[in-house]
Amino acid sequence: MEHRNKVQPTQYNNFSRNHFPKGFIFGAGVSAYQVEGAAHEDGKGESVWDYYAKKYPGRILDNSSGDVAVDFYHKYKEDIKLMKKIGLDSFRFSISWARVLPSIKPFVTLLHFDHPQALQEEYGGFNSRKFVVDFAQYADFCFKTFGDRVKYWATINEPNGWIVTILEPNAAWIENKVGPFELGHNLILAHAHAVQIYRRKYQATQKGKIGITINTSWYKPLNSTNEQEEAAKRALDFNFGWFVNPIMFGEYPKIMRDLLGKKLPHFTAAEAKQIKGSVDFLGVNYYSASYASYDPFNESKTATYLNYANVTLSSSKGGVPIGTETALGWLYLVPKGLKELVIHIKEKYNNPVVYIHENGVPESNNASLSVTEAIKDSLRITALDGHLKALLEGIKAGANVKGYYMWSFLDNYEWNHGYTIRFGMVYVDFKQKLQRHLKYSAYWFKKFLRH
């Protein structure tokens, strides 16, 4: 049930969707493991996250799992009604590979951190080139089965996030001693194989678009010296460019090739040809920004991707935070970074079509708050307003951005943080049968979309 109390959201101003180009898509998103639940229903197999949350509950902040999550599997019709009430144009969600949705356009992600545990046990998941073949077969099945209804596909969500954020259980290179760049290489090849299948077999008749979703922060030099400015560029290349460069140009960024040498895998001529241009659009997840500074690598340090880039990151300068603090220690709200990012994409990557696939605000799950108080998410409204205005500035500067998806539609299972963090514009009452209640931000967004 939706919350029925009379809600008085934060005062609305005249900023609305009418300021954006005609046809611009506004939506919100979720991922399968984080919201579906129904872990043992209808023949669902075990994903790496099903296995991990049960085997290592102590690694989850509240010892929870996504077995029930927010029960989207059974409540999706109710949730779609809420989407319509808010006025969303589109809904971004993922299909659970291990489980193999009415005027709202589906934007479907094929893989969002939850590949089958069976593949992890058989050959180490994306540690192996076998993953490329199996992912392509899975993608083929999805295109054939759902492609008549899906016009937007993203192959993989945050391939860089799987590796660089140590998002267990996908941080395979930490445990299995496989280099992070080899894992990234396999994920790029898996993406390209899936795109090739879609374009060869389905795109002409289904008339859809396909791309990939890359996560990145914006990186600001700690000071204006050339050394720190170059460090910020390297940070962006070693995170964002690591995946976007091959997809756009068929090769890794030059600075990565120069600094990594043989640690960085090589694309064959045939692979480079297949990978180059393997997107109709680029999905981008943006949450925060960091200061970057020069920090030379030495072998005594943990071999992270940024150590190899000779970069260290910080969230403050002179004791002043880079942005507004949130419930997650690494996530500071820096709306201007979104503008800078989309302009960077325009200038460096020949201005591809871009969809902002994730952008949102984490709040602590405060069990002492009543529902009436918990839905007053003023920080989320401020952030939503700020990021949309920054994005509009980027569009006016020429960035080819065609849509924005707020993360997330529902409060959900936030990976290693379990249910201790809330990202949703819709409040889920974990004490009362997972009832749904629109937060103030949902009402703000509704007014934004209808003006």
N, C-alpha and C positions, 0 to 999 in steps of 0.2 A: 504493500500500500504506500501511496505517496503521502508525505507529511501534509496535514490539513490546517496547521496553525496559520494565522494570517502573518505573512512574511512582509517585512518592510526592508527591502534591500538597500544597499548603499545608493545614495542619490545618483541618478543617471544623467549623463550629459548628452550632447547632440552627436557625439561620435558614433557612427554606425556603419553597417556593411555598405551603405550607399557611397561611402568614401572610397571603397575599393573598386577595382575594375569589374565590369559586367561579367558574370559567369564565374567569379571567384568562389571557390568552394570553402565552406566552413563546416567543420565537423569535430568529432571527438573520437578517442580510441581506447581499446583494451587489447589484451593478449589472452590467448586461450588458457594457459595454465593459471594465470593470475585471477581469472574470474569464473571459469566454467564450473569447476567442481566435478561431480559425477565421475570420479576417478575410476570407478569399477563398473560402470554401466555401459550397456550396448556394445560389448566386446572391445572396449578401449584397451589398448596395450599400455605398457609402462614406459613413460618418458624418462629422460635423465633426471628431470626434476622430481618426478614421482619417487624415483629410487633414492635420490640424494636426500630429500627432506625426511624420509623415513629412516634411512641408515644413519644420518648424521644430524639428528634434531638439535643437538647442542650448538650447531653452527648457525641455526636460525635464531634470531634475537629472542623470540617468544616461544621457541620450540614447536612451532606450528608447521602445517603442511597445506598444500592447495587441494587436498582431497575434496573439500566442500567449497572452499574459496567463498565467493558470494553467490554461488548457485545460479549463474547465468544460464547454465545448460537447461534448467527448468523454468527460469524466470525471464527468458529472453523476450517473450511477447510483451510482458509488462514493461520491460526496459525499452523496447522499441516504441511503445506508446509514450514513454517519457521523452525519448529523442524527438518524437513528433511535437510534443508539447513545447519543448525548448525551441524547436524550429531548426534543428540541424539539417544540413544538406546531405551529409555523408557520414558514414560510420566505418571507422578503420578497426579491423579485428584480424586475428590470425586463425588459421586452421591448425588444429593439433595433428601433426604427422602421426602420432601414436593412436589417434582415434579414427583414422580413415575408414542470408539468413533469411518497406513496402514502398514508398516513394523516396526512400532514403537510399542513396547510392552506396553499394558495398565497395570498400577499398581493402583488398585482402592481402595479408602477408602470409607467405608459405611457411616460413620458419622463424619463430620468435623464441629462441633459447630452449626449445623442448623437443629435440630429436629423440628417436626411440632409444631406450636403454639397451635394447638388443644389439643395436649397431655399436654402441659404446663398448659393450662386452665383447663383441665379435672382432672388431678391429680398431677400437679406440675412437670411434666417431670421426670427426673431421681431422684427427691426426693422420688419417689415411686417405690416399687418392680414391679408394673404394667409395668413400663418402660422396665424391663427385658423381659417380654413376648412380648410386642409390637415390641421391637427392633429385637427379634429373628424372628418374623413373617416377618418383613421388610427384614431382611437379607435373609431369605428363598426365598422370592420373587426375590431378586436380583441374588442369586445363580442360581435359576431356569431359569431366563430370560436372564442373561448375561454370565453365567458361561462357556458356550461353547467358548467364546472369551476372557475371563479374566482368567489368570493363577496366578495372584498375588492379594490377597485380604488383606486389613487391616481393622479390624472391626471398631475401634474408633481411631480418631486422638487426641492425647494429653489429655487423661482423667484427668491427673493431672493438665494440663493447664486450664481445664474448672473450676477447683476449686481454685487452689492456686494463679493464676494470676488475679483473680477477673475480668475475661473477661466477662463483661456483654453482653447479659442477662443471661449467664450461671452460674453466681456466686450465685446460688440459696440459698446456705447456709447462705449468708449474709442477704438476704431479708426475707427468710422463716424460719430462725432460726433452720435449719436442720444442724446437725454437718457435717463438711467436710468429715469426715471419713465414715459416713453413705452413703453419696453421692458417694464417691469413691468405696465403697463396692458394691453398685448397678451397677456401671459401669463395675466393674470387672466381676460380675455375668452376665451382659448383653453380654459382650465379650465372656465369656465361653459358654453361651447358643448358640450363633451364631456359634462358632467354632464346637460345638458338632453337630449341624445340618449339617454343611458343611461336616464334616468328615463322618457322618452316611449316608447322602443321596446323596452327589455329588462328593466328592473328588476322589473316585475310578474311576469314569467314566470321570470326567472333568480334572483330573490330575493336579489340581492347588495347590497352597500353600496359607496358611492363617496365619496371625499374628496380631499384634497390634502395634501402634506407640506411643512411650512415649517420652515426652520432658524432657530434663534436662540440667542444666548448669554443669560445672565442678567446684568443690569446693576445694579451697586451704586453708590450715590453715593460719591464720593471722601471726603466728610465729611458731617456731619449738617446742614449749612446748607441752607436752602430752595433756594438757587440750584443746589446740586449734586444735591439730591433731584429737582428738576425736570429736570435734565440727564439723569438716569438714566431718568426716565419718557419723555423725548423719544427717547432712544436706542432704547428698546423699541418705541415707536410707529413710528419711522422704519425699523426693521428688521422686526419681527414684525407690528406693527399695520398696516404698509403693505399687507400682503396679507390678514391675517385680518379686519381691520375691514370691507373691502368684502364679503368672503365671508359675514360674519356679519350686517352691518348695511346693506350696499348703498352705502357711501360710505367715503372715506378718513378717517383720523383727523383731527379738527378741527385739531390742532396742525400737521399737514402742510399742510392747506389754508390755514391762516393764514400759515405761513412761506414756502410755495412759490408761492402765488398762481397765476399763469398757467403756471408751469413744471410744474404737476401737471395731467395730463389730467382731463377731466370725463366722468363717465358720463351717458349719456342716461337718461331715465326708464325706457325699455324695458330698457336694459343693467343699470341698478341693480336692477330687478325680477328679471331673469334671474340676476344674481350673488348677490343676497341669499339666504342659506340654501342655497347650492349645495354643501353637504357633509352627508353622513350621519355623518361623523367628521372629526376634525382630526388629521393626522399631524404629529408634532413631532420634530425632530432637535435634540438638546441635547448639547453637548460641554464647554462651558466657561463662565466668567463673566469680566467685566471691570469695572474701576472706570470710572465716567463722571464727567466734570466739564465745567463750562460753558466754552465756547471760541467766542467770536463769529466768525462767518464774514466773510471779506473776499475780494474778487475775486482776490487774489494767490495764494490757496490752490487746490489741486487740488479740483475740484468733485465731491467724493464725497457720498454721501447723508448721512453723518454731519456733514460740514461744513455742509450746509444745515440740519441740526438744531441747529447751534451747540453741538456736543458733541465732545470728544476722549476717547479711551479709553486706559487704561493697565492693565498686568497686575500692578502692585505699588503699594504705598503705604508711604512711608518706608523704601524698600529691602526691604520684606517682600513676597514674592510672594502673590498672591491665593489660590493653591492649589498643588498638587503639580505640579512641572514634568514635561513629557513630551518626546518626541523632536521635536515640532513647537513652534516658538517661541511661537506664539499660544495653544496649548492647555494650559491649566492645569486640573487636576482639582479641581472645586468641587462635590461631590455635593449640598450644601445648595441650590445654585442650581436644581437640578431640582425640589426640593420647592417652592421659592418660585415657580418658573415655572408649575407646574400649578395652584397656588392662585391665581395671577394670572389664568390662563385661566378658572378657575371663577368668579372674582369679576367679571371684566370682560366675558366673552363668554357669559354665561348657562349656564355649566357644560356645554359640549358633550362628547360622547364623544371621548376622546383616546387615541391609540396613540403611544407613544414609539417612533418608527421607527428612530432611530439614536442610539447612545450607546456610546462606546468609547474605547480607549486606543491611541495610536500608539507603536510602538517602532522604534528604528533597526534596519535590516537589517545586522547585524554579521557580515560574512563570515568572521571568524576564529572564531566560535563553532561548536562541534559541534552537531548536532541535539539531542543529549541535554541540552546546556546551553541552547540557544536556546528550547526549549519550556518552560523554567521562568519563566513570565511572572507573577511574584508581584505586580507593580504592577497588572496587569490584574485579578487576583483581588481585590485590595484595592479597586480602583475599582468593580468590579462589585458587590461586597458593599455598599460605601458608597452607590452610586447607587440600588440596589434598596431599601435601608433608607430613604433620603431620599424615594424615590417612595412607599413605603408610608406614610410620615408624611403626605405630601400627600393620599393616598387617604383616610386616616383623618380628614383635615380636610375631606373632602367632595369632592375632585376626582374627576371621573368618568373615570378612566383605566382602560382595559380591556385593555391589552397593552403589552409591552416587547420590543423587538427589539435585541439586541446587534449593534453594528457592529465587526467584520464576522465572518461565518462563516469565510471563508478569507482568508489573506494575499492581497493583490491588487495591481493596478496603481493606484497612488495618484496619478492625474492628473499634475500637473506635477512631483511627486516621484518618478515612475516606480516602480521596485521598491526604492527606498531606505528605505521606511517599511513596517512590518508592523502591520496592524490586527486580524488574524484570531485566532480561538480555535483554528483549525486551521492548523498550520505547513505551508507549501508549500516543499519543497526544490528550489530553482531549479537546483541542481547535479546532482540525481539524478532526472531525468525528471519533475519536478513531483510527486514523491511527497508524500502527505499524512501528517501526524503530529499527533495530538491534543496540544494544549498543556495545561499544568496547569489553565489557566482552563476548558478544556472539561470536564475531570474534575470541577472544582469545580461547574460549572453542572449537570453530570449528577447529582451528589449533591443539589444544591439542588432540582432538578426531581423527584427520586424520593423525597424524604423527606416 
